[in-house]
Amino acid sequence: MTPGPGHNSEASHRFAKDQLKAFIERVERLEEEKKALADDIRDVYAEAKTNGFDVKALRTIVRLRKQDADARKEHEALVETYMHALGMLADTPLGQSAIERARG
């Protein structure tokens, strides 16, 4: 006996439905894992704070270490340039050096 009209479309519809459900379930599992990891990271920062470390500074270091070294250097140079333009470096050894270098 041969399948009737629409048999292939029903099978492909069922396959698409099952595939969609599998994708959704995978994403849900990954979201649960992501939440667990975020909780673990929060716990590590809390432990560091308990041990006297500045969490804001730690987060900054983690963010900087994620960046490409060249991109980080370029960003730091730009910040330094802006700070110099605003006169924010004049009272530091780095600022004094920059001022002397700019004067020639």
C-alpha positions in Angstrom: 0.0 0.0 0.0 1.4 3.4 -0.9 1.1 6.4 1.4 -1.6 8.9 0.6 -1.1 12.5 -0.5 0.5 14.7 2.0 2.4 11.9 3.7 5.8 13.4 3.1 4.6 16.8 4.3 3.3 15.3 7.5 6.7 13.5 8.1 8.7 16.6 7.4 6.4 18.6 9.6 6.9 16.1 12.4 10.7 16.2 11.8 10.8 20.0 11.9 8.7 20.0 15.1 11.0 17.5 16.8 14.1 19.4 15.6 12.7 22.7 16.9 11.9 21.1 20.3 15.4 19.7 20.5 16.9 23.2 19.8 14.7 24.8 22.5 15.7 22.2 25.0 19.4 22.6 24.3 19.1 26.3 24.7 17.2 25.9 28.0 19.9 23.5 29.3 22.6 26.0 28.3 20.7 28.9 30.0 20.6 26.8 33.2 24.4 26.2 32.9 25.0 29.9 32.3 23.1 30.8 35.4 25.0 28.3 37.5 28.3 29.7 36.1 27.2 33.2 36.9 26.4 32.2 40.4 29.8 30.6 40.7 31.5 33.7 39.5 29.5 35.9 41.9 30.6 33.5 44.7 34.3 33.9 43.7 34.0 37.7 43.7 32.3 37.6 47.1 35.2 35.4 48.5 37.7 37.8 47.1 35.9 40.7 48.7 35.9 38.8 52.0 39.7 38.4 51.7 40.1 42.2 51.2 40.3 42.5 47.5 38.5 45.3 45.6 35.9 43.6 43.4 35.6 46.5 41.0 39.3 46.4 40.3 39.2 42.6 39.9 36.3 42.9 37.4 38.3 45.6 35.5 41.4 43.3 35.3 39.3 40.4 34.1 37.7 42.6 31.4 41.1 43.9 30.3 42.6 40.4 30.1 39.9 39.4 27.7 40.9 42.1 25.3 43.4 41.7 22.5 46.8 43.1 23.7 47.0 45.6 20.8 43.4 46.8 21.3 44.0 47.3 25.0 47.2 49.3 24.4 45.4 51.4 21.8 42.6 52.1 24.3 45.0 52.9 27.1 46.9 55.4 24.9 43.6 57.0 23.9 42.5 57.4 27.5 45.9 58.8 28.4 45.6 61.3 25.5 42.2 62.4 26.7 43.4 62.7 30.3 46.4 64.8 29.2 44.1 67.0 27.2 42.0 67.6 30.3 45.0 68.3 32.5 44.3 65.2 34.6 47.9 63.8 34.3 49.8 67.0 35.3 50.2 66.0 38.9 51.5 62.5 38.3 55.0 61.3 37.3 53.5 60.0 34.1 51.9 63.4 33.5 55.2 65.3 34.2 57.0 63.0 31.8 54.4 63.6 29.1 54.5 67.3 29.6 58.3 67.3 29.3 58.2 65.1 26.3 55.6 67.4 24.6 57.7 70.5 25.3 60.6 68.8 23.4 
